[in-house]
């Protein structure tokens, strides 16, 4: 069986790389490169027929020219602004993107987190389930008989006209922004490498520095990955810079957040709540201070690292990432083609 030389570039760690390699079809002879320098990438592309780029990474004209045998550039993710599609077209190289299911699920989960905090879901549900008589006489409802907000909750609002700031803006941030478009939110973001103006305009984003993000966001959405530079980055100093009553939602690395400082900021009333799907220690430890707040009906929602889905068959799911390469080899039409 012929094996096709394939270069796979990624910013992700060993665990994700190993799953991707396990999911790849046998017909591909894959070289995995993590954040390669341009000269390293070009050297590896000299004999490559396929280039898979996971989520991001500049693929310019010089890189395409260094790959005389290249047939297809596949972007795992939805953004292709950093691929020179004109140069690819001139070289006869197809360019496609491939939506990442787990990324989309995390973005959906974060929308749920935002809505749950804005509606004080845990507290409101606990009141309804208690069915206490302390709220007054219960009457059968009809057109004119009902007891709106019978528990007299305050500050149960929504996301309309709120400002949402996104930290660590990658593919999940993109999908989150897409899902919030049309909701009447102001969307701020901060990342190390700013997006081009046309991408910002397409997604309805405003770029700000990190201090402005903290100060202006009603909801701060953490999507930061773990690096030595992000370890414990969201700490008491960050919470002090945030708006009084602002909330934190997080599907980024658990170790990015100082959980004790977050619990203190919520308990003091500085922050209005938090929703976390990831934690510094996993499975979550029983002495995590956020558990006590959640049990005490603070506006805290904790989920057991499930935002990306159950993914019980992760290798099988990632096999879909290679679909367009297989389609090209088999002479079938490509999906999600951009050039």
C-alpha positions in Angstrom: 0.0 0.0 0.0 1.3 3.4 -0.9 1.7 5.8 2.0 1.4 9.5 1.4 3.8 11.8 3.0 1.9 14.2 5.3 3.0 17.0 7.6 0.8 17.8 10.5 1.4 21.0 12.4 -0.2 21.8 15.8 0.0 24.0 18.8 -1.4 21.3 21.1 0.5 19.0 23.5 1.6 15.4 23.4 -1.7 13.9 24.6 -3.7 15.5 21.7 -0.9 14.7 19.2 -1.0 11.0 20.1 -4.7 10.8 19.7 -4.5 12.4 16.3 -1.8 10.0 15.2 -3.8 7.0 16.4 -6.8 8.2 14.4 -5.0 8.7 11.2 -5.5 6.3 8.3 -2.6 3.9 7.6 -2.2 5.3 4.1 -0.7 8.5 5.6 3.0 8.7 6.6 2.7 11.6 9.1 5.4 13.8 10.5 3.9 15.7 13.5 5.4 19.2 14.2 4.5 21.4 17.2 4.8 25.1 16.4 7.6 24.6 13.9 9.7 27.6 12.8 9.1 28.5 9.1 12.4 27.1 7.9 11.8 23.8 9.8 8.3 23.5 8.3 9.6 24.2 4.8 12.3 21.6 5.1 9.7 18.9 6.1 7.4 20.0 3.2 10.0 19.3 0.5 8.6 15.8 -0.1 5.1 16.2 1.4 1.9 15.7 -0.5 -0.5 16.8 2.2 -0.3 19.5 4.9 -2.6 19.4 7.9 -2.6 22.5 10.0 -4.4 22.3 13.3 -6.3 25.5 14.2 -3.7 28.1 13.3 -0.3 28.7 11.7 0.9 30.9 8.9 1.2 29.1 5.5 2.5 31.8 3.2 3.7 31.8 -0.4 7.2 30.9 0.5 6.0 27.8 2.4 3.8 26.7 -0.5 6.7 27.2 -2.9 8.9 25.0 -0.7 6.4 22.1 -1.2 6.6 21.2 -4.9 4.6 17.9 -4.4 1.9 19.4 -2.2 -1.7 18.7 -3.3 -3.9 19.8 -0.3 -3.7 22.1 2.7 -6.2 21.1 5.3 -7.0 23.5 8.2 -8.5 21.8 11.2 -10.7 24.6 12.4 -12.7 27.3 10.6 -10.2 30.2 10.1 -8.1 30.3 7.0 -7.0 33.9 7.1 -3.3 32.9 7.7 -3.2 30.7 4.6 -2.1 32.4 1.4 -5.0 30.9 -0.7 -4.0 32.9 -3.8 -0.5 31.4 -3.7 -2.0 27.9 -3.2 -4.4 28.3 -6.1 -1.5 29.5 -8.3 0.4 26.3 -7.3 -2.5 24.1 -7.9 -2.9 23.3 -4.2 -6.4 22.9 -2.8 -7.3 24.5 0.5 -10.0 23.3 2.8 -11.1 23.8 6.4 -12.7 21.2 8.7 -15.0 22.1 11.6 -13.8 20.5 14.9 -16.7 18.9 16.7 -15.2 19.2 20.2 -14.4 22.9 19.7 -18.0 23.6 18.8 -19.3 21.6 21.8 -17.1 23.6 24.1 -18.4 26.9 22.7 -21.9 25.7 23.2 -21.1 24.7 26.8 -19.8 28.2 27.4 -23.0 29.7 26.1 -24.8 27.5 28.7 -22.5 28.8 31.4 -23.1 32.4 30.5 -26.9 31.9 30.4 -26.9 29.9 33.7 -25.0 32.7 35.5 -27.0 35.5 34.0 -30.3 33.8 35.1 -28.8 32.6 38.5 -29.9 29.1 37.5 -28.6 27.1 40.5 -30.2 29.5 43.0 -33.5 29.7 41.1 -33.8 26.0 40.6 -33.1 25.4 44.3 -35.9 27.7 45.2 -38.3 26.1 42.8 -37.4 22.6 44.0 -37.8 23.5 47.7 -41.5 24.5 47.0 -41.5 26.5 50.3 -44.6 28.1 51.7 -42.6 31.1 52.8 -43.4 32.8 49.5 -47.1 33.1 50.2 -50.4 31.4 49.2 -50.3 29.3 46.1 -53.1 29.9 43.5 -54.0 28.1 40.3 -52.8 30.2 37.4 -54.8 31.6 34.5 -54.6 34.5 32.1 -54.6 37.1 35.0 -53.6 35.0 38.0 -49.9 34.2 38.4 -47.1 35.1 40.7 -44.3 36.5 38.7 -40.9 36.3 40.5 -42.6 35.0 43.6 -39.3 34.5 45.3 -38.4 38.1 44.7 -35.0 37.4 43.1 -32.9 40.4 42.1 -30.5 40.9 39.2 -31.8 38.0 37.1 -31.1 39.4 33.7 -29.6 38.0 30.5 -26.8 38.6 28.0 -28.5 41.3 25.9 -26.5 44.6 26.1 -23.8 42.9 28.2 -20.1 42.9 27.5 -18.4 39.6 27.2 -14.6 39.4 27.2 -12.8 36.4 25.8 -9.3 35.4 26.9 -7.2 33.0 24.9 -9.0 33.6 21.7 -8.5 30.6 19.5 -11.0 28.3 17.6 -13.3 27.9 20.6 -13.4 31.7 20.9 -14.3 32.0 17.3 -17.2 29.5 17.7 -18.3 31.3 20.8 -18.3 34.7 19.1 -20.3 33.2 16.2 -22.9 31.8 18.6 -23.3 35.2 20.3 -23.7 37.2 17.2 -27.1 38.7 17.0 -27.6 38.5 20.8 -26.9 42.2 21.2 -23.7 41.6 23.2 -20.5 43.6 23.0 -17.7 41.1 22.3 -14.1 42.0 23.4 -11.1 39.7 23.1 -7.4 39.5 23.9 -4.8 37.2 22.5 -1.1 37.2 21.8 -1.5 37.6 18.1 -4.2 40.0 17.1 -6.6 38.9 14.3 -6.8 40.8 11.0 -9.3 43.6 10.8 -11.6 41.7 8.4 -11.8 38.7 10.7 -12.6 41.0 13.7 -15.3 42.6 11.6 -16.7 39.3 10.5 -17.0 38.1 14.1 -18.1 41.4 15.6 -15.0 41.6 17.8 -13.2 44.5 19.4 -9.5 43.9 20.4 -8.4 45.3 23.8 -5.5 44.9 26.1 -5.9 42.5 29.1 -6.5 45.2 31.7 -9.3 46.7 29.6 -10.7 43.3 29.1 -10.9 42.8 32.9 -12.3 46.2 33.6 -15.0 46.3 31.0 -16.3 42.7 30.8 -19.6 41.8 32.5 -18.6 38.2 31.8 -15.0 37.1 31.4 -14.6 33.9 29.4 -11.4 32.1 30.0 -10.2 29.9 27.2 -6.5 30.1 27.9 -4.4 26.9 27.4 -1.8 25.8 30.0 1.7 27.2 29.6 4.2 28.1 32.3 3.3 31.8 31.5 -0.5 31.2 32.2 -0.1 29.0 35.3 -2.2 30.8 38.0 -2.6 33.9 35.7 -6.2 34.6 36.7 -5.7 35.4 40.3 -6.7 37.9 43.0 -5.1 40.8 41.1 -7.2 40.0 38.0 -10.4 39.7 40.1 -9.6 43.1 41.7 -9.5 44.7 38.3 -12.9 43.2 37.2 -16.2 45.0 37.4 -18.1 44.7 40.7 -20.6 41.9 40.1 -18.9 40.6 37.0 -18.8 36.8 36.4 -16.1 34.4 35.3 -16.8 31.4 32.9 -14.1 29.0 32.1 -13.4 26.1 29.8 -9.7 26.8 29.5 -7.0 25.1 31.5 -8.0 24.6 35.1 -4.6 25.5 36.4 -4.9 29.0 34.9 -7.2 30.0 37.7 -6.4 30.6 41.4 -9.6 28.9 42.7 -9.1 30.0 46.3 -8.9 33.6 45.2 -11.9 33.2 42.9 -14.0 31.7 45.8 -12.9 34.6 48.0 -13.9 37.2 45.3 -17.4 35.6 45.0 -18.0 35.2 48.7 -17.0 38.8 49.3 -19.5 40.0 46.7 -16.8 41.4 44.4 -17.8 38.9 41.7 -21.3 37.9 40.8 -20.5 34.3 40.2 -18.5 31.7 38.2 -19.0 28.7 36.0 -16.1 26.3 35.6 -15.7 23.0 33.6 -12.0 22.5 34.4 -10.1 22.5 37.7 -6.5 22.7 39.0 -6.9 19.2 40.3 -9.0 16.6 38.3 -11.1 14.8 39.3 -12.1 17.8 41.5 -11.0 17.5 45.1 -13.6 17.6 47.9 -11.9 20.5 49.6 -12.1 22.8 46.5 -13.5 26.0 47.9 -15.9 26.5 45.0 -17.9 23.3 46.0 -18.9 24.9 49.3 -20.1 28.0 47.5 -22.1 25.9 44.9 -23.7 23.9 47.8 -24.5 27.2 49.6 -26.5 28.5 46.6 -24.0 31.0 45.5 -24.1 31.8 41.7 -21.6 29.0 41.0 -21.9 26.2 38.4 -19.4 23.4 38.3 -19.3 20.7 35.7 -16.9 17.7 35.5 -14.8 18.6 32.5 -17.4 17.5 29.9 -17.7 20.6 27.7 -16.2 18.9 24.7 -18.7 16.0 25.0 -18.4 12.5 26.4 -15.9 11.6 23.7 -15.9 8.0 24.8 -14.5 7.1 21.4 -12.1 10.1 20.9 -9.8 8.3 18.4 -12.8 7.3 16.3 -14.1 10.9 16.4 -10.8 12.4 15.3 -10.7 10.0 12.4 -13.1 12.4 10.7 -10.4 15.1 10.7 -8.6 13.2 7.9 -11.8 12.9 5.7 -10.8 15.4 3.1 -7.3 13.9 2.7 -8.9 10.5 2.1 -11.4 12.0 -0.3 -8.6 13.7 -2.3 -6.6 10.4 -2.5 -9.8 8.6 -3.6 -10.7 11.3 -6.2 -13.9 12.4 -4.4 -15.1 16.0 -4.2 -13.6 18.0 -1.3 -15.7 19.4 1.5 -15.5 22.9 2.9 -13.2 24.0 0.1 -12.0 27.7 0.1 -9.7 27.6 -2.9 
